[in-house]
Amino acid sequence: MSPSENQPDVDLVIHARWIIPATDDQAILENHSIAVRNGSIVGLHPTPDIARHYSSARRELTLDQHALIPGLINAHGHAGMTLMRGIADDLPLQTWLNDHIWPLEGKWISEEFVYQGTQLAIAEMIRGGTTCYADMYFFPEASARAASEAGIRVQLAAPVIDFPTPWAADADECISKTTELHDAWRNSELVSTAFGPHAPYTVSDESLRKVLTFAEELDLPIHMHVHETAFEVEDALKNTGQRPIRRLHDLGLLGPRLLCVHATQLDDDDLALLQQTSTHVVHCPESNLKLASGFCPVHQLQTTGINVALGTDGAASNNDLDMFSEMRTAALLAKACAGDASALPAYGALQMATINGARAMGLEHLTGTLESGKRADMTAVRLDSLNAMPVYNPVSQLVYSTQASQVSHVWVNGKALLDDGELTTINRRQIQELAHTWQQRLQHSTNDGENA
């Protein structure tokens, strides 16, 4: 190509040792470069050829010991709960919720709590290579503001629950506030919305029908905890004579807009319904292990064509938001559960944490892979640390040996949110001071309760 044929200048060119697009062909591009213009990827080329395609770049970056991957997508969490990290550990789910988390939320949850807890969560996620997350928590307006200010992509699954919460009096008010949230942020580049009915055991048939009606009218996803524990399923059978997934199917909720989070208790009928309806599953392996909730049959789901995304859940039940750790745990657990060492190979685990999450959230046209036309949501990971060498297969290193601390750069819409290990849009020291202040408040509250 002659100089006269060169395309206009681009904003950013990254020369990487490896580019892992996370596309269905499972490509690994060695010594390639990626070009970004106006927040979007405009080309991927072998590094020796890049100068023939683009005359100049506003910024040019050489990452010759790095893998460049799509930004990681945390498809389920409760960002504001990061301020409760470690406050009620080593307890079963119902005890954890009923005796500890819900009482603390009743006392402390506010717009300020959610905003500052979400800032802490976002800082941790960016530092670990996450560029997009799904959030189901009260005061989603505060989460939207925190995400927008930080420059990270978020889908807010505004909670819907029948009983009173600090955010809303009942399910009808939750639904009304969700539609208002959608209207307020519908033109945002970064913030999208979804309905977040908490779980089958906390939302009535009437409320679920209303959620479905509004979700279809506004074309929004529905994000819900489903079959998280054996107790949930047994209790549903006792009270209704139906397993929750069958009930959701009869109500019309199963389908491509529904994300079933956890799904640790699935029988053959459940699997068939999920497959027939193209319903998504979000796997949260470390939270499920910590709460002894059970095992999501990832290998079975994937072999039947069900899309499985990956999430950390909240930091109060994980206790971190590290998607590299989550990928490794998911891959190892899938092999153990299936009794098959080939189950969920490394590239498949990376896709769970990227494009599968984008598909589940309805964002695959924007993010999830490194391809021309997609938004430039990217993460660079150093692979020259001692724990990652030697590198025979960079994807294996990313999934089985990488630590979040190896992330060096993160971009969303082509904007650097992490530059050579430094957060660019969040004041780290300020966040640490706020976290310490909240710790003192909650710890004092917890000690008072124990001494009462």
N, C-alpha and C positions, 0 to 999 in steps of 0.2 A: 504494500500500500504506500503510495507516494505521500509526502507531507501534506499536499493539498487535499488529500482524501481523509486525513486524520479527523477524528471526531473532536468536538469542542473539549476544552479542559474539563477534568473531573475534579471532584472535591477531595477524594482520598483514593490512594492506591496502596494496597498491602501486599507485600511479597512474603509468602509464608513457606516454610519447609514442607508443610502438608496442609491441604485444604480438604476437609471432610464435609461434603455437602449434605449428608444425611438423606439423600434421594433414594428412590426405590432401587436404582441400579447398584447401590452400596459402593459408590465410587470412593476411591482414595486418590486425590490429585497431589502428586509430589512436585515440589518446586513450581508452584503455580502462584498467580497473582490475581487479586480481585479489585475491581474498580467500582467506585461509588459516586453517584451524582444525585444531588437533591434528595438525599436520604434513601435512595434505592440502589440496589446492585445493578450495574449496567454491563458487566462482563467478567468472565473468568477465563484466563489464558495462561499458557505456560509462561513462566517468568521471562525467558529470553525473547518472547514475542510481544510482551505487553507494550513496549515503546512504539511498536508499529500501529497499535490501535488507538493510543491516547497520547497526545502531544505533550501534556504536562498535567500535574496534579497540584492542588493547593497544599496537600500534605502527602508525603510518601514515607512509608514505614516498612522497614525490613525486619521480619520476625523469623530469622533463619533457624531457630531452635524450637519453633512453636507449631502446634496444630491450631488451625482456625476452623471453628465449628459454628453451626447456627447457635444463637443464644439459647440457653436452656429454658424450658417451659415447665414451670411448676404448676401442674394442673389442679391442685387442690391444697388449700391452706386456710388459716385463720390468722392473718398477719398481726392484728392487734393483740393477739394472745401471746406474742413474743415477750411481753412484760410479765407473763406468768411462767416463764421457762423455769422448770425445776421446783415449782412451789408445791406440787402434789404428785410425787413420783411413786412408782411401784404399787399401783392400785388398779383393780379391774375397772373397765369402762364405766359401768353404772355407778360404782362407788366414787370414782374420780369425778364424774359429772355431778351427781346428785348431792354429794356431801362436801365437795370442795370447789369445783369450778363454777357451777351455777350460783352458789352463795356469794363467792367473790365477785362474780360479774354483777350480781344484783346490787352489791355495795359500791363497786368502783367504776363500772363501765360508764363512760361518758364520751362525748366527741373528742375531748382533749386526750383521754386515755387511748382511744383508737388511733387518733392522728399520730401521737408520739410513739405508740407501740408499732404502728405501721412504718414509721420512719426507721426504727431500729431494724425491723424485718427487711425492709428494702435495702438498707445498707449492707446487711448480711448477704442478701440474695445477690446483689450486684457484685459484691466481693467474691462470691462463689460462681459467677458466670451466668446467673439467671437474668434473662431480659424480659420475661413475660410470666405473669402469675395469675392464677384464679384465686379470688378471695371471697370467702363466705363469712361475713362478720357484721355485727351491729354497727350503726353509723357509717354505712358505706360511703357517704358523702365525704367523710374525713379521710378515708382510704383513697378515694379518687383524688382529693387535693394533694395528699402526700405523694402519690404516684406521679401525678402530673408535674409537680414541682421537681421531683427527682429525675424525670425523663424516662421512666420505665413503663412498659406496657402492662396493663392490668385488665382483667375481666371481673367485674364485681357481681358475684352471685348474691344479690341482696337477700338476707334471710327471711323466710316465711315460716311462721310458727303460730300455733293456735293460742298459746297462753301468753300473758303479758311479759314483756321484756323491757329493758331500759330504753329500747328504741321505739317500740310500738306496743299498742294495747292488745292487738289480736291480729289474726291473719289478714283480715280485710285492710287494716291500716298498713301492714307490711306490703301488701300488693300495691296499694295506692302509692306508698312511698317509693316503691321500685319503679313504677311508671314515671313518677316525677324525676327520679334519678336518671332514668333513660332519657327523658326529654332534656334534662340539664346538660347531659354529656354526649348527646347523640352525634354531635359534629366534632368530637375530640379525635385527634390523631392517635391517642394512646389509650383512652379509657373506653371500654365497652361494658355492657351490662348483661345480666342474666337473672333469672329467677332462681332463688336458692331455698326451696322447701327443705327444712332441716332433715327430716327423716319420716318414714311412713308412720312411726309411732307417735309423732308430735304434730302431724298435720292430718286433718280429717278429709274424707272423700270430697265434701263440698268445697273445701279450700283448694284441694288439688285440682278439681275441675275448673275453678276460677283461674288458677295459675296457668293451666293448659290453654284456656281461652285467650288470656292476655299474651302468653308466650307465642301462640300462633299468630295473633293479630299483629304483634310487634316484631315477629320473626326473631325471637330471642332463645338462647339455650336455657335448659333447666338443669340445675346442678343439685344433686341430692345424695345424702348418705343412705346407702341401700345394702341390706344384708351385711351389716358390719360385724355382728356377733351372732352366735348360736342362740343366745337368749332372745334377741330381737325376733328371730324367725320362729322359735318355739312359742313365744308369747303371742305372736300374730296368729299362729295356727290355733292356739287355745282360745283366743278372743274372737277370731273372725272365720276360722276354718280355712284360711288361705295363706299361702306364703306371700310375703310382701311383693315380690316381683310379679306374681300372678295378679295380685290386686292392682298394681300399677298398669299392667297390660290391659286389664278389664276397664280401667279408667281412661285408657287411651294415651297414657304418658310414655310408654316405651316407644322409642323411635330415634331417629338421627339427632334430634335436638336434646336428648336426655343423656346426662353424664351420671352413671351409677358409681358412686365413690365407695371404695373398700371391697365390696362383693367377695367377702371371705367365705360365705356359706352358700354354695351353688350346687344344686342337683341337676340331673339331666334335663328336666323340664325347664328350669331356669335358664340353662345354657341355650336350649332350643329357642326360647322366647327372645333372648338377647340377640341371637344370631338372626332369627327371622325378621326382627324389627330394626336391625342395624343400630342398636343401642351401644353407646360407648361405655367403657369401664375405666375408672381411674384407680390405679393401684398405689397404695401407700404402705409399702412393706415395713418400714422401720416403725411407724406408729402402730401398725397392727401387731408387730412382734412385741413391742414394749407393753401394750395393753393386753397381750395374750388374746387378741380378738379372733385369730385364725389365719388361714392362708388362702390368698386369692389364687385360683388355678390358672395362672397366666398362660402356661403352655397350651392347655385345653382351649382357652379363649382364643389365642392367636391361631391355633391350627384350624379353628372353625371360622376364621375370618373376622372375628370381633376386634375392633380397634381398642387397644389398651394403652392408655396414657399413664404418666407417672406424676405423683405428687408427694410432698413431704408431710402433709397435714400440718397442724399448728405446732409451734415450738414448745407448747406446754405438754405435748404428748409424743415428742420425737427424740431428742430435744433440740435439733438444729434444722436449718433450712438448706442443707448441703445436698444438691442434686447429684453430685459425683458419688457421694456415699450412697445415695438412694439408688443410683444405677447399679452400683456394685452389689448391693444387698438384693435388689430385684433379680439380677442375673443369677446370683448364687442360690437364692431361694427357689427360683423357678426350676433349676436343675435338681435340687433336693426333692422338691414336691413331685416332680415328674419322674424321678428316678432315671434321668436321662441327661448326661453331661452336655449334650448338644442343644438342650432346650435353652431358649433365649440367649443366643450368641451375642457377642459384644456389639456388633453393629445394630442388631435389633434392640438392644438396651439403649443405645444412643438415640435411636429413632423414637423409642418410647418417651424419651426426655426432650424430644424436639418436635418432629413433624406429627407424631401421634397426638401429642397434646394440642397442637394447633388445629388438627382435624376435629378433635373432640370439642374444642371451644369455637369452632366455626371460623377460625382465623388463618386457615391454611393458604388463603390467597395473599396474605400479608407476610407471614413469617413461618418458621419451622424448618426451612431448608435454605441453602445458599445457592440461589439460582437468579439469573437475570430477571428483573421485574419484581422480585420480592424486596421488601424493605430490608435495609442493611442492619439487621439485628444479629450481631456477631460476638463471639467470644474467642479470645486467644489464650492458649494454655501452653505454658513452658513444659517441654518434655526432656529437658537436660538436667533435671534434678536427680539426685542419687536414687530415689525410689522409683524413677521412671526409666532408668537406663539398664541395659541397652534397648533400643527401640527396633524390634523386628516388625511389629504391627502397631501403628499409632492408635488405632481404635481400641485394640486390646489394652494398651497402656491407659487410655482415657477412662475405660470402664473398670479395669481391675486394679490399677495401682495409683491413679491420680488422686491428689488431694486438692481441696478447694483453694489452698494457698498458692497453687501453681498458676492460677488464673492471673494474667497480667493486664489484659485489656478487655473492655466490654463496650460495645456500641449498640445503641437503639436508634433506629432511623438515621444511622450514619453519624450520630452524635456520641462522642466519647463520654461514658459515665464512669469508667475506670481507665486510667491512663498510667501504664507502668506501675500498677499496684495501688495507685492513689485515687480515692473517690473524688470526682470533680463536681458533683451536684449536691453533695450532702456533707455537712460539717460533722466529721467523725467525733471530735471531742465533745461537741454539744450533745450529740446523741448519747454518748457514754454517760455524761452528767445527768441527763434526763432519766436514763435507765436506772442509775443509782438512786435518784430521788424516788422513783416509783417503787423500787425494791424496799426502801425504808418504810414507805407507806403501807405496802401490802404485807410486809413481814410483821410490822406492828399490829396490823389487823388480824393476821393469822395467830400470832402469839396471844392476843387478847381473847380470841375464840377458844384457844386451848386452855386458857386459865380461867375461863368463865365457869 
